[in-house]
Amino acid sequence: MNPKTTHTWKPGNPTGRGRLSTAEKAALPDSAFAFPRARKEPMTDAAHVRDALARFDQVGGVTDAERELAFANLQKAATHFGITMTETDWRQFGTRPATPHPA
């Protein structure tokens, strides 16, 4: 990761339930997303962080710089929710068999 890339993710109010409704997702601040400009991959709880990790390499329409930022955001959110990430760089996503992330 680029040492100059800092995260923008901030913990918000967890939804307390699984899937976010369209209205709930629309109401989230940009800082709740792994990809804030694109508003992709909301990370409001541990389950959403795990989903964002699993889908990272599937997100389209974003630049490498946005991936750098998203990776920094994922690291911050994973730490906050006690999730261990094995990846040390965003380019590692999709280059090896998926490793299950602990629940």
Sequence and secondary structure as in RCSB ss.txt:
>XXXX:A:sequence
MNPKTTHTWKPGNPTGRGRLSTAEKAALPDSAFAFPRARKEPMTDAAHVRDALARFDQVGGVTDAERELAFANLQ
KAATHFGITMTETDWRQFGTRPATPHPA
>XXXX:A:secstr
  TT           SSSS  HHHHHHS GGGEEETTTTEEE SSHHHHHHHHHHGGG  S  HHHHHHHHHHHH
HHHHHTT     SSGGGTTSS       
